[in-house]
Amino acid sequence: MGGDNAPKAIVDGALAVAAEGTPIALVGRPAELEELVTGRPGADLVEVVPAADLISSGDEPVSSVRTHPDASMVVAARLVAEGRAGAVFSAGNTGAFVAAAILTVHRMRGILRPAICTVLPAVPKPVLLLDAGANAEVRPEHLRQFAIMGQALAHELLGVEQPTVGLLSIGEEAAKGTSLVVETHKLLREAPEVRFAGNVEGRDVLVHKVDVVVTDGFTGNVVLKTAEGTGKAIFSALREVVGGSPRAKLGALLLRKDLRAVRALMDPEEYGGQHLLGMARPVVIGHGSSGARGAANGIRYAAEAARGDLLATIERQLG
Protein backbone atom coordinates (compact mmCIF):
# COMPACT_ATOMS: atom_id res chain seq x y z
CA MET A 1 0.00 0.00 0.00
CA GLY A 2 3.05 2.29 0.17
CA GLY A 3 4.64 4.40 -2.55
CA ASP A 4 3.66 7.17 -4.93
CA ASN A 5 2.00 4.75 -7.37
CA ALA A 6 0.55 2.27 -4.89
CA PRO A 7 -1.25 0.00 -4.83
CA LYS A 8 -1.60 -0.50 -8.60
CA ALA A 9 2.07 -0.32 -9.58
CA ILE A 10 3.10 -2.58 -6.69
CA VAL A 11 0.40 -5.13 -7.54
CA ASP A 12 1.31 -5.06 -11.24
CA GLY A 13 4.96 -5.68 -10.36
CA ALA A 14 4.07 -8.46 -7.93
CA LEU A 15 1.88 -10.19 -10.51
CA ALA A 16 4.72 -10.09 -13.05
CA VAL A 17 6.97 -11.91 -10.58
CA ALA A 18 4.22 -14.32 -9.55
CA ALA A 19 3.69 -15.22 -13.23
CA GLU A 20 7.35 -16.34 -13.25
CA GLY A 21 6.62 -18.83 -10.47
CA THR A 22 7.34 -16.92 -7.25
CA PRO A 23 4.55 -17.03 -4.62
CA ILE A 24 3.63 -13.55 -3.38
CA ALA A 25 1.76 -12.34 -0.30
CA LEU A 26 0.24 -8.91 -0.92
CA VAL A 27 -0.45 -7.11 2.35
CA GLY A 28 -3.05 -4.36 2.56
CA ARG A 29 -6.73 -3.55 2.17
CA PRO A 30 -8.32 -6.71 0.72
CA ALA A 31 -11.04 -5.06 -1.36
CA GLU A 32 -8.55 -2.83 -3.22
CA LEU A 33 -5.98 -5.58 -3.74
CA GLU A 34 -8.37 -8.33 -4.81
CA GLU A 35 -9.91 -6.06 -7.44
CA LEU A 36 -6.44 -5.49 -8.94
CA VAL A 37 -5.45 -9.18 -8.79
CA THR A 38 -8.54 -11.14 -9.82
CA GLY A 39 -8.39 -12.85 -13.20
CA ARG A 40 -4.86 -11.74 -14.10
CA PRO A 41 -1.82 -13.88 -14.99
CA GLY A 42 0.01 -14.92 -11.82
CA ALA A 43 -3.07 -14.48 -9.61
CA ASP A 44 -3.05 -18.18 -8.63
CA LEU A 45 0.28 -17.61 -6.81
CA VAL A 46 -0.85 -14.48 -4.99
CA GLU A 47 -2.30 -14.47 -1.48
CA VAL A 48 -3.93 -11.31 -0.12
CA VAL A 49 -3.16 -10.79 3.57
CA PRO A 50 -5.48 -8.26 5.28
CA ALA A 51 -4.06 -5.11 6.86
CA ALA A 52 -6.60 -2.36 7.43
CA ASP A 53 -4.15 0.36 8.48
CA LEU A 54 -1.23 2.07 6.74
CA ILE A 55 1.62 4.45 7.50
CA SER A 56 1.83 7.52 5.28
CA SER A 57 4.97 9.18 3.96
CA GLY A 58 4.69 12.03 6.46
CA ASP A 59 4.31 9.91 9.61
CA GLU A 60 7.10 9.83 12.21
CA PRO A 61 8.88 6.49 11.67
CA VAL A 62 9.35 4.80 15.06
CA SER A 63 6.23 6.05 16.83
CA SER A 64 4.02 5.27 13.82
CA VAL A 65 5.24 1.66 13.79
CA ARG A 66 4.48 1.30 17.50
CA THR A 67 1.05 2.93 17.26
CA HIS A 68 0.01 1.22 13.99
CA PRO A 69 0.60 -2.51 14.60
CA ASP A 70 -1.89 -3.38 11.85
CA ALA A 71 -0.27 -1.15 9.21
CA SER A 72 0.50 -3.01 5.98
CA MET A 73 4.30 -2.75 6.20
CA VAL A 74 4.30 -3.88 9.84
CA VAL A 75 2.11 -6.88 9.02
CA ALA A 76 4.35 -7.71 6.04
CA ALA A 77 7.45 -7.61 8.25
CA ARG A 78 5.65 -9.83 10.77
CA LEU A 79 5.02 -12.45 8.06
CA VAL A 80 8.78 -12.71 7.56
CA ALA A 81 9.52 -12.76 11.30
CA GLU A 82 7.04 -15.62 11.74
CA GLY A 83 8.52 -17.58 8.84
CA ARG A 84 5.41 -17.26 6.66
CA ALA A 85 7.40 -15.40 4.00
CA GLY A 86 11.05 -15.51 2.97
CA ALA A 87 11.65 -11.78 2.37
CA VAL A 88 9.80 -8.47 2.56
CA PHE A 89 9.58 -5.56 0.10
CA SER A 90 7.94 -2.15 0.55
CA ALA A 91 8.03 1.14 -1.35
CA GLY A 92 6.39 3.04 1.50
CA ASN A 93 7.81 5.39 4.17
CA THR A 94 11.50 4.38 4.30
CA GLY A 95 12.10 5.40 7.91
CA ALA A 96 9.01 3.55 9.10
CA PHE A 97 9.89 0.46 7.07
CA VAL A 98 13.40 0.39 8.56
CA ALA A 99 11.89 0.75 12.05
CA ALA A 100 9.34 -1.99 11.34
CA ALA A 101 12.09 -4.31 10.16
CA ILE A 102 14.33 -3.64 13.17
CA LEU A 103 11.48 -4.02 15.67
CA THR A 104 9.89 -7.05 14.00
CA VAL A 105 12.37 -8.96 11.83
CA HIS A 106 15.34 -8.06 14.07
CA ARG A 107 19.04 -7.87 13.28
CA MET A 108 21.38 -10.76 12.61
CA ARG A 109 23.30 -11.93 15.65
CA GLY A 110 26.39 -9.78 16.09
CA ILE A 111 25.27 -6.93 13.83
CA LEU A 112 25.47 -3.58 15.63
CA ARG A 113 23.59 -1.50 13.04
CA PRO A 114 21.77 -2.40 9.82
CA ALA A 115 22.72 -0.40 6.71
CA ILE A 116 20.88 0.57 3.54
CA CYS A 117 22.88 -0.65 0.56
CA THR A 118 22.13 0.83 -2.84
CA VAL A 119 23.41 -0.06 -6.31
CA LEU A 120 24.99 2.90 -8.08
CA PRO A 121 25.23 2.87 -11.91
CA ALA A 122 29.00 3.24 -12.14
CA VAL A 123 31.07 2.75 -15.29
CA PRO A 124 31.90 0.12 -16.48
CA LYS A 125 29.89 -1.82 -13.88
CA PRO A 126 27.79 -1.05 -10.79
CA VAL A 127 29.12 -0.12 -7.36
CA LEU A 128 27.49 -0.77 -3.99
CA LEU A 129 27.16 2.18 -1.59
CA LEU A 130 26.35 1.78 2.11
CA ASP A 131 25.09 3.23 4.32
CA ALA A 132 22.65 5.16 2.13
CA GLY A 133 20.53 6.58 4.92
CA ALA A 134 19.83 4.30 7.89
CA ASN A 135 22.46 5.71 10.30
CA ALA A 136 23.37 9.39 10.36
CA GLU A 137 26.02 8.82 13.03
CA VAL A 138 28.27 5.76 13.18
CA ARG A 139 31.43 4.40 14.79
CA PRO A 140 34.40 2.74 13.07
CA GLU A 141 33.22 -0.75 14.04
CA HIS A 142 29.87 -0.07 12.34
CA LEU A 143 31.69 0.80 9.12
CA ARG A 144 33.79 -2.37 9.38
CA GLN A 145 30.58 -4.41 9.50
CA PHE A 146 29.15 -2.39 6.60
CA ALA A 147 32.25 -3.33 4.58
CA ILE A 148 31.79 -7.03 5.32
CA MET A 149 28.09 -6.94 4.43
CA GLY A 150 28.78 -4.97 1.26
CA GLN A 151 31.40 -7.50 0.17
CA ALA A 152 28.90 -10.32 0.67
CA LEU A 153 26.21 -8.57 -1.38
CA ALA A 154 28.65 -7.69 -4.17
CA HIS A 155 29.54 -11.36 -4.40
CA GLU A 156 25.95 -12.65 -4.27
CA LEU A 157 24.20 -9.95 -6.33
CA LEU A 158 26.84 -8.66 -8.74
CA GLY A 159 28.82 -11.88 -9.06
CA VAL A 160 32.14 -10.27 -8.06
CA GLU A 161 34.50 -13.03 -6.98
CA GLN A 162 36.77 -10.92 -4.74
CA PRO A 163 35.00 -7.58 -4.05
CA THR A 164 37.13 -4.63 -2.95
CA VAL A 165 36.11 -1.98 -0.43
CA GLY A 166 36.81 1.75 -0.39
CA LEU A 167 36.22 4.24 2.43
CA LEU A 168 34.69 7.54 1.29
CA SER A 169 36.87 10.49 2.24
CA ILE A 170 38.16 13.85 0.99
CA GLY A 171 41.52 12.41 -0.06
CA GLU A 172 43.29 9.14 -0.69
CA GLU A 173 45.82 9.66 2.10
CA ALA A 174 45.22 7.71 5.33
CA ALA A 175 45.36 10.91 7.41
CA LYS A 176 42.73 12.74 5.35
CA GLY A 177 39.13 13.16 6.56
CA THR A 178 37.29 13.40 9.84
CA SER A 179 38.42 11.58 12.98
CA LEU A 180 35.83 8.90 12.15
CA VAL A 181 37.33 8.35 8.68
CA VAL A 182 40.92 8.29 9.97
CA GLU A 183 40.07 5.77 12.72
CA THR A 184 38.03 3.65 10.32
CA HIS A 185 40.84 3.64 7.75
CA LYS A 186 43.18 2.14 10.35
CA LEU A 187 40.59 -0.44 11.42
CA LEU A 188 39.81 -1.55 7.85
CA ARG A 189 43.49 -1.68 6.90
CA GLU A 190 44.12 -4.09 9.77
CA ALA A 191 40.96 -6.20 9.25
CA PRO A 192 41.90 -9.45 7.46
CA GLU A 193 38.26 -10.14 6.51
CA VAL A 194 37.98 -6.88 4.53
CA ARG A 195 39.57 -6.46 1.09
CA PHE A 196 40.37 -2.82 1.77
CA ALA A 197 41.60 -0.75 -1.18
CA GLY A 198 42.00 2.49 0.79
CA ASN A 199 40.18 5.80 0.71
CA VAL A 200 38.15 6.89 -2.31
CA GLU A 201 36.97 10.41 -3.12
CA GLY A 202 33.55 11.43 -4.35
CA ARG A 203 34.81 11.66 -7.94
CA ASP A 204 35.90 8.00 -7.78
CA VAL A 205 32.55 6.50 -6.79
CA LEU A 206 30.94 6.34 -10.25
CA VAL A 207 34.08 5.28 -12.12
CA HIS A 208 34.25 1.95 -10.30
CA LYS A 209 37.53 2.36 -8.46
CA VAL A 210 36.23 -0.21 -5.95
CA ASP A 211 33.25 -2.58 -5.79
CA VAL A 212 31.92 -1.36 -2.43
CA VAL A 213 32.01 2.15 -0.93
CA VAL A 214 31.34 2.57 2.80
CA THR A 215 30.40 5.74 4.64
CA ASP A 216 27.95 7.03 7.24
CA GLY A 217 24.25 7.24 6.37
CA PHE A 218 24.13 11.04 6.19
CA THR A 219 26.98 11.28 3.69
CA GLY A 220 25.81 8.21 1.77
CA ASN A 221 22.33 9.60 1.30
CA VAL A 222 23.76 12.89 0.00
CA VAL A 223 25.94 10.96 -2.48
CA LEU A 224 22.94 8.89 -3.62
CA LYS A 225 20.64 11.90 -4.14
CA THR A 226 23.43 13.85 -5.89
CA ALA A 227 24.05 10.96 -8.27
CA GLU A 228 20.34 10.67 -9.05
CA GLY A 229 20.04 14.42 -9.65
CA THR A 230 23.15 14.46 -11.83
CA GLY A 231 21.74 11.68 -14.02
CA LYS A 232 18.47 13.57 -14.49
CA ALA A 233 20.31 16.80 -15.30
CA ILE A 234 22.51 15.09 -17.91
CA PHE A 235 19.56 13.57 -19.75
CA SER A 236 17.64 16.83 -19.56
CA ALA A 237 20.60 18.63 -21.16
CA LEU A 238 20.86 15.91 -23.85
CA ARG A 239 17.18 16.34 -24.74
CA GLU A 240 17.69 20.08 -25.22
CA VAL A 241 20.77 19.51 -27.42
CA VAL A 242 19.04 16.83 -29.50
CA GLY A 243 16.14 19.14 -30.26
CA GLY A 244 18.41 22.01 -31.24
CA SER A 245 19.08 21.29 -34.91
CA PRO A 246 18.39 18.76 -37.70
CA ARG A 247 21.99 17.57 -37.48
CA ALA A 248 21.64 16.90 -33.72
CA LYS A 249 18.37 15.03 -34.31
CA LEU A 250 20.04 12.86 -36.93
CA GLY A 251 22.94 12.12 -34.58
CA ALA A 252 20.51 11.17 -31.82
CA LEU A 253 18.66 8.87 -34.19
CA LEU A 254 21.90 7.09 -35.10
CA LEU A 255 22.84 6.76 -31.41
CA ARG A 256 19.35 5.89 -30.20
CA LYS A 257 20.18 2.31 -29.22
CA ASP A 258 23.32 3.38 -27.33
CA LEU A 259 21.54 6.25 -25.57
CA ARG A 260 18.80 3.89 -24.45
CA ALA A 261 21.43 1.55 -23.01
CA VAL A 262 22.98 4.43 -21.04
CA ARG A 263 19.55 5.51 -19.82
CA ALA A 264 18.79 1.96 -18.64
CA LEU A 265 22.09 1.94 -16.76
CA MET A 266 21.10 5.14 -14.92
CA ASP A 267 17.52 4.03 -14.25
CA PRO A 268 16.83 3.50 -10.49
CA GLU A 269 14.14 0.97 -11.43
CA GLU A 270 16.78 -1.35 -12.93
CA TYR A 271 17.39 -2.92 -9.51
CA GLY A 272 14.17 -1.66 -7.96
CA GLY A 273 15.25 -1.53 -4.36
CA GLN A 274 17.88 -1.27 -1.67
CA HIS A 275 18.83 -4.01 0.75
CA LEU A 276 18.62 -3.26 4.46
CA LEU A 277 21.68 -5.33 5.25
CA GLY A 278 22.19 -6.82 8.69
CA MET A 279 18.65 -8.11 9.18
CA ALA A 280 17.84 -11.72 10.12
CA ARG A 281 15.79 -12.08 6.92
CA PRO A 282 16.04 -10.23 3.58
CA VAL A 283 14.48 -6.75 3.71
CA VAL A 284 14.33 -4.70 0.49
CA ILE A 285 13.35 -1.03 0.41
CA GLY A 286 11.67 0.02 -2.83
CA HIS A 287 11.90 3.51 -4.33
CA GLY A 288 8.96 5.68 -3.33
CA SER A 289 8.41 6.51 -7.01
CA SER A 290 8.49 2.84 -8.09
CA GLY A 291 6.44 1.94 -11.14
CA ALA A 292 5.45 -1.62 -12.01
CA ARG A 293 8.90 -2.40 -13.48
CA GLY A 294 10.73 -1.08 -10.42
CA ALA A 295 8.43 -2.97 -8.06
CA ALA A 296 8.89 -6.19 -10.03
CA ASN A 297 12.68 -5.83 -9.99
CA GLY A 298 12.69 -5.03 -6.28
CA ILE A 299 10.56 -8.08 -5.51
CA ARG A 300 12.83 -10.27 -7.66
CA TYR A 301 15.78 -8.80 -5.78
CA ALA A 302 14.18 -9.82 -2.45
CA ALA A 303 13.27 -13.30 -3.73
CA GLU A 304 16.82 -13.92 -4.98
CA ALA A 305 18.20 -12.98 -1.57
CA ALA A 306 15.74 -15.33 0.15
CA ARG A 307 16.79 -18.21 -2.12
CA GLY A 308 20.51 -17.45 -2.10
CA ASP A 309 23.38 -17.56 0.39
CA LEU A 310 23.60 -13.84 1.25
CA LEU A 311 22.83 -14.15 4.97
CA ALA A 312 25.03 -17.22 5.38
CA THR A 313 27.88 -15.43 3.58
CA ILE A 314 27.58 -12.41 5.90
CA GLU A 315 27.59 -14.68 8.96
CA ARG A 316 30.69 -16.53 7.76
CA GLN A 317 32.60 -13.32 7.05
CA LEU A 318 31.62 -11.78 10.37
CA GLY A 319 33.14 -14.82 12.07
Rosetta blueprint (number, residue, H / E / L):
1 M L
2 G L
3 G L
4 D L
5 N L
6 A L
7 P L
8 K H
9 A H
10 I H
11 V H
12 D H
13 G H
14 A H
15 L H
16 A H
17 V H
18 A H
19 A L
20 E L
21 G L
22 T L
23 P L
24 I E
25 A E
26 L E
27 V E
28 G E
29 R L
30 P H
31 A H
32 E H
33 L H
34 E H
35 E H
36 L H
37 V H
38 T L
39 G L
40 R L
41 P L
42 G L
43 A H
44 D H
45 L H
46 V E
47 E E
48 V E
49 V E
50 P E
51 A L
52 A L
53 D E
54 L L
55 I L
56 S L
57 S L
58 G L
59 D L
60 E L
61 P H
62 V H
63 S H
64 S H
65 V H
66 R H
67 T H
68 H L
69 P L
70 D L
71 A E
72 S H
73 M H
74 V H
75 V H
76 A H
77 A H
78 R H
79 L H
80 V H
81 A H
82 E L
83 G L
84 R L
85 A L
86 G L
87 A L
88 V E
89 F E
90 S E
91 A L
92 G L
93 N L
94 T H
95 G H
96 A H
97 F H
98 V H
99 A H
100 A H
101 A H
102 I H
103 L H
104 T H
105 V H
106 H L
107 R E
108 M L
109 R L
110 G L
111 I L
112 L L
113 R L
114 P L
115 A E
116 I E
117 C E
118 T E
119 V E
120 L E
121 P L
122 A L
123 V L
124 P L
125 K L
126 P L
127 V E
128 L E
129 L E
130 L E
131 D L
132 A L
133 G L
134 A L
135 N L
136 A L
137 E L
138 V L
139 R L
140 P H
141 E H
142 H H
143 L H
144 R H
145 Q H
146 F H
147 A H
148 I H
149 M H
150 G H
151 Q H
152 A H
153 L H
154 A H
155 H H
156 E H
157 L H
158 L H
159 G L
160 V L
161 E L
162 Q L
163 P L
164 T L
165 V E
166 G E
167 L E
168 L E
169 S L
170 I L
171 G L
172 E L
173 E L
174 A L
175 A L
176 K L
177 G L
178 T L
179 S H
180 L H
181 V H
182 V H
183 E H
184 T H
185 H H
186 K H
187 L H
188 L H
189 R H
190 E L
191 A L
192 P L
193 E L
194 V L
195 R L
196 F E
197 A E
198 G E
199 N E
200 V E
201 E L
202 G H
203 R H
204 D H
205 V H
206 L H
207 V H
208 H L
209 K L
210 V L
211 D L
212 V E
213 V E
214 V E
215 T L
216 D L
217 G H
218 F H
219 T H
220 G H
221 N H
222 V H
223 V H
224 L H
225 K H
226 T H
227 A H
228 E H
229 G H
230 T H
231 G H
232 K H
233 A H
234 I H
235 F H
236 S H
237 A H
238 L H
239 R H
240 E H
241 V H
242 V H
243 G L
244 G L
245 S L
246 P H
247 R H
248 A H
249 K H
250 L H
251 G H
252 A H
253 L H
254 L H
255 L L
256 R H
257 K H
258 D H
259 L H
260 R H
261 A H
262 V H
263 R H
264 A H
265 L H
266 M H
267 D L
268 P H
269 E H
270 E H
271 Y L
272 G L
273 G E
274 Q E
275 H E
276 L E
277 L E
278 G L
279 M E
280 A L
281 R L
282 P L
283 V E
284 V E
285 I E
286 G E
287 H L
288 G L
289 S L
290 S L
291 G L
292 A H
293 R H
294 G H
295 A H
296 A H
297 N H
298 G H
299 I H
300 R H
301 Y H
302 A H
303 A H
304 E H
305 A H
306 A H
307 R H
308 G L
309 D L
310 L H
311 L H
312 A H
313 T H
314 I H
315 E H
316 R H
317 Q H
318 L H
319 G L
